[in-house]
């Protein structure tokens, strides 16, 4: 029996739009074994509730959720078959106190030993005495001339905290290991017991650069749980905001990649263009990042009068300058020497970790949640998907540039054909379970929630695409020189806050 057949043999729970099946512990163990033989289903996420473990899989264009009781606080690990499960399993142990038997790595992930209690979401957290936090354990590296360069968690620039442990031989990186968790905010715990409208502010702040994508994913999951369809105008405005978010982030990343190669001019020009887009977003939606504009039930407030014209003018400026910026990027040998061939991500690795966004598409993985599994209005818009086979920093930049062009065309089309009508639908207070996968600028955002009879959140998980991309950054930097790490890091642009929860 295939892995997905084992999932489908479980007890369906009536979740929408992607069904969740409850397996017995022996069937979960059989699933873990079957995944080692079955290469087709991609692991998208793992999380837990007190005494229960959950996993999300992608099989072609089909998304399935599997759950199983964790008897005596233990469950069969998926990490031996799906390496993308490693950090999920570590986080599950930290937050819910459940241990993965046979796990590849059982070190703490989010819990640095400074929390006042262990397993804060387990339902029975254990108080922790006020002792000195243990020193972090890093994977060993052996060989002649190996030395260690620790970087962070506090960095020179205005960026999020993260610790990077480089093992180097001369100038060559032989292993990089990232330690995150410094931005842990207790987001999931803060959302429990709240209405979906009250909890939406936490979803919108999981990772500020993806506030529209995460806001939309949470809203769509809540609407699925409650059986609500937002108005057509709200759906179109959500897509317009999501594409604007893609545009301003891709401009930012393109500029910063050039800046990290000591080429400041494209960085300056991309910064100017991005600022114009952000100001247009503020004029149209009342917030530069469009935070808290996507809500369960629709969008609030509506686009301001004249807002569409301001946005289109900003996009005209971006489109007009893009050809010259691309010529400059292509024609400077010193820049091309830094980005071409640097930070190579093997397509096999990208597929093993189910990498989404420009990370996956830069290494040949043709996946975009807007088309598969798909959602409105992209079922009608049918955006072109940019894919590069190079797998290096340059390939990831070129995916961004192609997506910039496509996103500008999509925003124009959406604003010129914006439906009339309301932007919000009422929400009933009732039980339900829903999930959603929304394509953000760096990949797919997966949200799941379970509501009680009063419409209050009893279970929730928010997954940023960076969960599956951070390990690939560690792989991509191997064999490169230390000085190329900023280039590789920015070409991935993984979110710290998004995985620190």
Secondary structure as a PSIPRED ss2 file (coil, helix, strand):
# PSIPRED VFORMAT (PSIPRED V4.0)

   1 X C   1.000  0.000  0.000
   2 X C   1.000  0.000  0.000
   3 X H   0.000  1.000  0.000
   4 X H   0.000  1.000  0.000
   5 X H   0.000  1.000  0.000
   6 X H   0.000  1.000  0.000
   7 X H   0.000  1.000  0.000
   8 X H   0.000  1.000  0.000
   9 X C   1.000  0.000  0.000
  10 X C   1.000  0.000  0.000
  11 X E   0.000  0.000  1.000
  12 X E   0.000  0.000  1.000
  13 X C   1.000  0.000  0.000
  14 X C   1.000  0.000  0.000
  15 X C   1.000  0.000  0.000
  16 X E   0.000  0.000  1.000
  17 X C   1.000  0.000  0.000
  18 X C   1.000  0.000  0.000
  19 X C   1.000  0.000  0.000
  20 X E   0.000  0.000  1.000
  21 X E   0.000  0.000  1.000
  22 X E   0.000  0.000  1.000
  23 X E   0.000  0.000  1.000
  24 X C   1.000  0.000  0.000
  25 X H   0.000  1.000  0.000
  26 X H   0.000  1.000  0.000
  27 X H   0.000  1.000  0.000
  28 X H   0.000  1.000  0.000
  29 X H   0.000  1.000  0.000
  30 X H   0.000  1.000  0.000
  31 X H   0.000  1.000  0.000
  32 X H   0.000  1.000  0.000
  33 X H   0.000  1.000  0.000
  34 X H   0.000  1.000  0.000
  35 X H   0.000  1.000  0.000
  36 X H   0.000  1.000  0.000
  37 X H   0.000  1.000  0.000
  38 X C   1.000  0.000  0.000
  39 X C   1.000  0.000  0.000
  40 X C   1.000  0.000  0.000
  41 X C   1.000  0.000  0.000
  42 X E   0.000  0.000  1.000
  43 X E   0.000  0.000  1.000
  44 X E   0.000  0.000  1.000
  45 X E   0.000  0.000  1.000
  46 X E   0.000  0.000  1.000
  47 X E   0.000  0.000  1.000
  48 X E   0.000  0.000  1.000
  49 X E   0.000  0.000  1.000
  50 X C   1.000  0.000  0.000
  51 X C   1.000  0.000  0.000
  52 X E   0.000  0.000  1.000
  53 X E   0.000  0.000  1.000
  54 X E   0.000  0.000  1.000
  55 X E   0.000  0.000  1.000
  56 X E   0.000  0.000  1.000
  57 X E   0.000  0.000  1.000
  58 X E   0.000  0.000  1.000
  59 X E   0.000  0.000  1.000
  60 X C   1.000  0.000  0.000
  61 X C   1.000  0.000  0.000
  62 X E   0.000  0.000  1.000
  63 X E   0.000  0.000  1.000
  64 X E   0.000  0.000  1.000
  65 X E   0.000  0.000  1.000
  66 X E   0.000  0.000  1.000
  67 X E   0.000  0.000  1.000
  68 X E   0.000  0.000  1.000
  69 X E   0.000  0.000  1.000
  70 X C   1.000  0.000  0.000
  71 X H   0.000  1.000  0.000
  72 X H   0.000  1.000  0.000
  73 X H   0.000  1.000  0.000
  74 X E   0.000  0.000  1.000
  75 X E   0.000  0.000  1.000
  76 X E   0.000  0.000  1.000
  77 X C   1.000  0.000  0.000
  78 X C   1.000  0.000  0.000
  79 X C   1.000  0.000  0.000
  80 X C   1.000  0.000  0.000
  81 X C   1.000  0.000  0.000
  82 X C   1.000  0.000  0.000
  83 X C   1.000  0.000  0.000
  84 X C   1.000  0.000  0.000
  85 X H   0.000  1.000  0.000
  86 X H   0.000  1.000  0.000
  87 X H   0.000  1.000  0.000
  88 X H   0.000  1.000  0.000
  89 X H   0.000  1.000  0.000
  90 X H   0.000  1.000  0.000
  91 X H   0.000  1.000  0.000
  92 X H   0.000  1.000  0.000
  93 X H   0.000  1.000  0.000
  94 X H   0.000  1.000  0.000
  95 X H   0.000  1.000  0.000
  96 X H   0.000  1.000  0.000
  97 X C   1.000  0.000  0.000
  98 X C   1.000  0.000  0.000
  99 X E   0.000  0.000  1.000
 100 X E   0.000  0.000  1.000
 101 X E   0.000  0.000  1.000
 102 X C   1.000  0.000  0.000
 103 X C   1.000  0.000  0.000
 104 X C   1.000  0.000  0.000
 105 X C   1.000  0.000  0.000
 106 X C   1.000  0.000  0.000
 107 X C   1.000  0.000  0.000
 108 X C   1.000  0.000  0.000
 109 X C   1.000  0.000  0.000
 110 X C   1.000  0.000  0.000
 111 X C   1.000  0.000  0.000
 112 X C   1.000  0.000  0.000
 113 X C   1.000  0.000  0.000
 114 X C   1.000  0.000  0.000
 115 X C   1.000  0.000  0.000
 116 X C   1.000  0.000  0.000
 117 X E   0.000  0.000  1.000
 118 X E   0.000  0.000  1.000
 119 X C   1.000  0.000  0.000
 120 X C   1.000  0.000  0.000
 121 X C   1.000  0.000  0.000
 122 X C   1.000  0.000  0.000
 123 X C   1.000  0.000  0.000
 124 X C   1.000  0.000  0.000
 125 X C   1.000  0.000  0.000
 126 X E   0.000  0.000  1.000
 127 X E   0.000  0.000  1.000
 128 X C   1.000  0.000  0.000
 129 X C   1.000  0.000  0.000
 130 X C   1.000  0.000  0.000
 131 X C   1.000  0.000  0.000
 132 X C   1.000  0.000  0.000
 133 X C   1.000  0.000  0.000
 134 X C   1.000  0.000  0.000
 135 X C   1.000  0.000  0.000
 136 X C   1.000  0.000  0.000
 137 X C   1.000  0.000  0.000
 138 X C   1.000  0.000  0.000
 139 X C   1.000  0.000  0.000
 140 X C   1.000  0.000  0.000
 141 X C   1.000  0.000  0.000
 142 X C   1.000  0.000  0.000
 143 X C   1.000  0.000  0.000
 144 X C   1.000  0.000  0.000
 145 X C   1.000  0.000  0.000
 146 X E   0.000  0.000  1.000
 147 X E   0.000  0.000  1.000
 148 X E   0.000  0.000  1.000
 149 X E   0.000  0.000  1.000
 150 X E   0.000  0.000  1.000
 151 X E   0.000  0.000  1.000
 152 X C   1.000  0.000  0.000
 153 X C   1.000  0.000  0.000
 154 X C   1.000  0.000  0.000
 155 X C   1.000  0.000  0.000
 156 X C   1.000  0.000  0.000
 157 X C   1.000  0.000  0.000
 158 X C   1.000  0.000  0.000
 159 X C   1.000  0.000  0.000
 160 X C   1.000  0.000  0.000
 161 X C   1.000  0.000  0.000
 162 X C   1.000  0.000  0.000
 163 X E   0.000  0.000  1.000
 164 X E   0.000  0.000  1.000
 165 X E   0.000  0.000  1.000
 166 X E   0.000  0.000  1.000
 167 X E   0.000  0.000  1.000
 168 X E   0.000  0.000  1.000
 169 X E   0.000  0.000  1.000
 170 X C   1.000  0.000  0.000
 171 X C   1.000  0.000  0.000
 172 X E   0.000  0.000  1.000
 173 X E   0.000  0.000  1.000
 174 X E   0.000  0.000  1.000
 175 X E   0.000  0.000  1.000
 176 X E   0.000  0.000  1.000
 177 X E   0.000  0.000  1.000
 178 X E   0.000  0.000  1.000
 179 X E   0.000  0.000  1.000
 180 X C   1.000  0.000  0.000
 181 X C   1.000  0.000  0.000
 182 X C   1.000  0.000  0.000
 183 X C   1.000  0.000  0.000
 184 X C   1.000  0.000  0.000
 185 X C   1.000  0.000  0.000
 186 X C   1.000  0.000  0.000
 187 X H   0.000  1.000  0.000
 188 X H   0.000  1.000  0.000
 189 X H   0.000  1.000  0.000
 190 X H   0.000  1.000  0.000
 191 X H   0.000  1.000  0.000
 192 X C   1.000  0.000  0.000
 193 X C   1.000  0.000  0.000
 194 X C   1.000  0.000  0.000
 195 X E   0.000  0.000  1.000
 196 X H   0.000  1.000  0.000
 197 X H   0.000  1.000  0.000
 198 X H   0.000  1.000  0.000
 199 X H   0.000  1.000  0.000
 200 X H   0.000  1.000  0.000
 201 X H   0.000  1.000  0.000
 202 X H   0.000  1.000  0.000
 203 X H   0.000  1.000  0.000
 204 X C   1.000  0.000  0.000
 205 X C   1.000  0.000  0.000
 206 X C   1.000  0.000  0.000
 207 X C   1.000  0.000  0.000
 208 X H   0.000  1.000  0.000
 209 X H   0.000  1.000  0.000
 210 X H   0.000  1.000  0.000
 211 X H   0.000  1.000  0.000
 212 X H   0.000  1.000  0.000
 213 X H   0.000  1.000  0.000
 214 X H   0.000  1.000  0.000
 215 X H   0.000  1.000  0.000
 216 X H   0.000  1.000  0.000
 217 X H   0.000  1.000  0.000
 218 X H   0.000  1.000  0.000
 219 X H   0.000  1.000  0.000
 220 X H   0.000  1.000  0.000
 221 X H   0.000  1.000  0.000
 222 X H   0.000  1.000  0.000
 223 X H   0.000  1.000  0.000
 224 X H   0.000  1.000  0.000
 225 X H   0.000  1.000  0.000
 226 X H   0.000  1.000  0.000
 227 X C   1.000  0.000  0.000
 228 X C   1.000  0.000  0.000
 229 X C   1.000  0.000  0.000
 230 X C   1.000  0.000  0.000
 231 X C   1.000  0.000  0.000
 232 X H   0.000  1.000  0.000
 233 X H   0.000  1.000  0.000
 234 X H   0.000  1.000  0.000
 235 X H   0.000  1.000  0.000
 236 X H   0.000  1.000  0.000
 237 X H   0.000  1.000  0.000
 238 X H   0.000  1.000  0.000
 239 X H   0.000  1.000  0.000
 240 X H   0.000  1.000  0.000
 241 X H   0.000  1.000  0.000
 242 X H   0.000  1.000  0.000
 243 X H   0.000  1.000  0.000
 244 X H   0.000  1.000  0.000
 245 X H   0.000  1.000  0.000
 246 X H   0.000  1.000  0.000
 247 X H   0.000  1.000  0.000
 248 X H   0.000  1.000  0.000
 249 X H   0.000  1.000  0.000
 250 X H   0.000  1.000  0.000
 251 X H   0.000  1.000  0.000
 252 X H   0.000  1.000  0.000
 253 X H   0.000  1.000  0.000
 254 X H   0.000  1.000  0.000
 255 X H   0.000  1.000  0.000
 256 X H   0.000  1.000  0.000
 257 X H   0.000  1.000  0.000
 258 X H   0.000  1.000  0.000
 259 X H   0.000  1.000  0.000
 260 X H   0.000  1.000  0.000
 261 X C   1.000  0.000  0.000
 262 X C   1.000  0.000  0.000
 263 X C   1.000  0.000  0.000
 264 X H   0.000  1.000  0.000
 265 X H   0.000  1.000  0.000
 266 X H   0.000  1.000  0.000
 267 X H   0.000  1.000  0.000
 268 X H   0.000  1.000  0.000
 269 X H   0.000  1.000  0.000
 270 X H   0.000  1.000  0.000
 271 X H   0.000  1.000  0.000
 272 X H   0.000  1.000  0.000
 273 X H   0.000  1.000  0.000
 274 X H   0.000  1.000  0.000
 275 X H   0.000  1.000  0.000
 276 X H   0.000  1.000  0.000
 277 X H   0.000  1.000  0.000
 278 X H   0.000  1.000  0.000
 279 X H   0.000  1.000  0.000
 280 X H   0.000  1.000  0.000
 281 X H   0.000  1.000  0.000
 282 X H   0.000  1.000  0.000
 283 X H   0.000  1.000  0.000
 284 X H   0.000  1.000  0.000
 285 X H   0.000  1.000  0.000
 286 X C   1.000  0.000  0.000
 287 X C   1.000  0.000  0.000
 288 X C   1.000  0.000  0.000
 289 X C   1.000  0.000  0.000
 290 X C   1.000  0.000  0.000
 291 X C   1.000  0.000  0.000
 292 X C   1.000  0.000  0.000
 293 X C   1.000  0.000  0.000
 294 X E   0.000  0.000  1.000
 295 X E   0.000  0.000  1.000
 296 X C   1.000  0.000  0.000
 297 X C   1.000  0.000  0.000
 298 X E   0.000  0.000  1.000
 299 X E   0.000  0.000  1.000
 300 X C   1.000  0.000  0.000
 301 X C   1.000  0.000  0.000
 302 X C   1.000  0.000  0.000
 303 X C   1.000  0.000  0.000
 304 X C   1.000  0.000  0.000
 305 X C   1.000  0.000  0.000
 306 X C   1.000  0.000  0.000
 307 X H   0.000  1.000  0.000
 308 X H   0.000  1.000  0.000
 309 X H   0.000  1.000  0.000
 310 X H   0.000  1.000  0.000
 311 X H   0.000  1.000  0.000
 312 X H   0.000  1.000  0.000
 313 X H   0.000  1.000  0.000
 314 X H   0.000  1.000  0.000
 315 X H   0.000  1.000  0.000
 316 X H   0.000  1.000  0.000
 317 X H   0.000  1.000  0.000
 318 X H   0.000  1.000  0.000
 319 X H   0.000  1.000  0.000
 320 X H   0.000  1.000  0.000
 321 X H   0.000  1.000  0.000
 322 X H   0.000  1.000  0.000
 323 X H   0.000  1.000  0.000
 324 X H   0.000  1.000  0.000
 325 X H   0.000  1.000  0.000
 326 X H   0.000  1.000  0.000
 327 X H   0.000  1.000  0.000
 328 X H   0.000  1.000  0.000
 329 X H   0.000  1.000  0.000
 330 X H   0.000  1.000  0.000
 331 X H   0.000  1.000  0.000
 332 X C   1.000  0.000  0.000
 333 X H   0.000  1.000  0.000
 334 X H   0.000  1.000  0.000
 335 X H   0.000  1.000  0.000
 336 X H   0.000  1.000  0.000
 337 X H   0.000  1.000  0.000
 338 X H   0.000  1.000  0.000
 339 X H   0.000  1.000  0.000
 340 X C   1.000  0.000  0.000
 341 X C   1.000  0.000  0.000
 342 X C   1.000  0.000  0.000
 343 X C   1.000  0.000  0.000
 344 X C   1.000  0.000  0.000
 345 X C   1.000  0.000  0.000
 346 X C   1.000  0.000  0.000
 347 X H   0.000  1.000  0.000
 348 X H   0.000  1.000  0.000
 349 X H   0.000  1.000  0.000
 350 X H   0.000  1.000  0.000
 351 X H   0.000  1.000  0.000
 352 X H   0.000  1.000  0.000
 353 X C   1.000  0.000  0.000
 354 X C   1.000  0.000  0.000
 355 X C   1.000  0.000  0.000
 356 X C   1.000  0.000  0.000
 357 X H   0.000  1.000  0.000
 358 X H   0.000  1.000  0.000
 359 X H   0.000  1.000  0.000
 360 X H   0.000  1.000  0.000
 361 X H   0.000  1.000  0.000
 362 X C   1.000  0.000  0.000
 363 X C   1.000  0.000  0.000
 364 X C   1.000  0.000  0.000
 365 X C   1.000  0.000  0.000
 366 X C   1.000  0.000  0.000
 367 X C   1.000  0.000  0.000
 368 X C   1.000  0.000  0.000
 369 X C   1.000  0.000  0.000
 370 X H   0.000  1.000  0.000
 371 X H   0.000  1.000  0.000
 372 X H   0.000  1.000  0.000
 373 X H   0.000  1.000  0.000
 374 X H   0.000  1.000  0.000
 375 X C   1.000  0.000  0.000
 376 X C   1.000  0.000  0.000
 377 X C   1.000  0.000  0.000
 378 X H   0.000  1.000  0.000
 379 X H   0.000  1.000  0.000
 380 X H   0.000  1.000  0.000
 381 X H   0.000  1.000  0.000
 382 X C   1.000  0.000  0.000
 383 X C   1.000  0.000  0.000
 384 X C   1.000  0.000  0.000
 385 X C   1.000  0.000  0.000
 386 X C   1.000  0.000  0.000
 387 X C   1.000  0.000  0.000
 388 X C   1.000  0.000  0.000
 389 X C   1.000  0.000  0.000
 390 X C   1.000  0.000  0.000
 391 X C   1.000  0.000  0.000
 392 X C   1.000  0.000  0.000
 393 X H   0.000  1.000  0.000
 394 X H   0.000  1.000  0.000
 395 X H   0.000  1.000  0.000
 396 X H   0.000  1.000  0.000
 397 X H   0.000  1.000  0.000
 398 X H   0.000  1.000  0.000
 399 X H   0.000  1.000  0.000
 400 X H   0.000  1.000  0.000
 401 X H   0.000  1.000  0.000
 402 X H   0.000  1.000  0.000
 403 X H   0.000  1.000  0.000
 404 X H   0.000  1.000  0.000
 405 X H   0.000  1.000  0.000
 406 X H   0.000  1.000  0.000
 407 X H   0.000  1.000  0.000
 408 X H   0.000  1.000  0.000
 409 X H   0.000  1.000  0.000
 410 X H   0.000  1.000  0.000
 411 X H   0.000  1.000  0.000
 412 X H   0.000  1.000  0.000
 413 X H   0.000  1.000  0.000
 414 X H   0.000  1.000  0.000
 415 X H   0.000  1.000  0.000
 416 X H   0.000  1.000  0.000
 417 X C   1.000  0.000  0.000
 418 X C   1.000  0.000  0.000
 419 X C   1.000  0.000  0.000
 420 X C   1.000  0.000  0.000
 421 X C   1.000  0.000  0.000
 422 X C   1.000  0.000  0.000
 423 X C   1.000  0.000  0.000
 424 X E   0.000  0.000  1.000
 425 X C   1.000  0.000  0.000
 426 X C   1.000  0.000  0.000
 427 X C   1.000  0.000  0.000
 428 X C   1.000  0.000  0.000
 429 X C   1.000  0.000  0.000
 430 X C   1.000  0.000  0.000
 431 X C   1.000  0.000  0.000
 432 X E   0.000  0.000  1.000
 433 X E   0.000  0.000  1.000
 434 X E   0.000  0.000  1.000
 435 X E   0.000  0.000  1.000
 436 X E   0.000  0.000  1.000
 437 X E   0.000  0.000  1.000
 438 X E   0.000  0.000  1.000
 439 X E   0.000  0.000  1.000
 440 X E   0.000  0.000  1.000
 441 X C   1.000  0.000  0.000
 442 X C   1.000  0.000  0.000
 443 X E   0.000  0.000  1.000
 444 X E   0.000  0.000  1.000
 445 X E   0.000  0.000  1.000
 446 X E   0.000  0.000  1.000
 447 X E   0.000  0.000  1.000
 448 X E   0.000  0.000  1.000
 449 X E   0.000  0.000  1.000
 450 X E   0.000  0.000  1.000
 451 X E   0.000  0.000  1.000
 452 X C   1.000  0.000  0.000
 453 X C   1.000  0.000  0.000
 454 X C   1.000  0.000  0.000
 455 X C   1.000  0.000  0.000
 456 X E   0.000  0.000  1.000
 457 X E   0.000  0.000  1.000
 458 X E   0.000  0.000  1.000
 459 X E   0.000  0.000  1.000
 460 X E   0.000  0.000  1.000
 461 X E   0.000  0.000  1.000
 462 X E   0.000  0.000  1.000
 463 X E   0.000  0.000  1.000
 464 X C   1.000  0.000  0.000
 465 X H   0.000  1.000  0.000
 466 X H   0.000  1.000  0.000
 467 X H   0.000  1.000  0.000
 468 X H   0.000  1.000  0.000
 469 X C   1.000  0.000  0.000
 470 X H   0.000  1.000  0.000
 471 X H   0.000  1.000  0.000
 472 X H   0.000  1.000  0.000
 473 X H   0.000  1.000  0.000
 474 X H   0.000  1.000  0.000
 475 X H   0.000  1.000  0.000
 476 X H   0.000  1.000  0.000
 477 X H   0.000  1.000  0.000
 478 X C   1.000  0.000  0.000
 479 X C   1.000  0.000  0.000
 480 X C   1.000  0.000  0.000
 481 X E   0.000  0.000  1.000
 482 X H   0.000  1.000  0.000
 483 X H   0.000  1.000  0.000
 484 X H   0.000  1.000  0.000
 485 X H   0.000  1.000  0.000
 486 X H   0.000  1.000  0.000
 487 X H   0.000  1.000  0.000
 488 X H   0.000  1.000  0.000
 489 X H   0.000  1.000  0.000
 490 X H   0.000  1.000  0.000
 491 X H   0.000  1.000  0.000
 492 X H   0.000  1.000  0.000
 493 X C   1.000  0.000  0.000
 494 X C   1.000  0.000  0.000
 495 X C   1.000  0.000  0.000
 496 X H   0.000  1.000  0.000
 497 X H   0.000  1.000  0.000
 498 X H   0.000  1.000  0.000
 499 X H   0.000  1.000  0.000
 500 X H   0.000  1.000  0.000
 501 X C   1.000  0.000  0.000
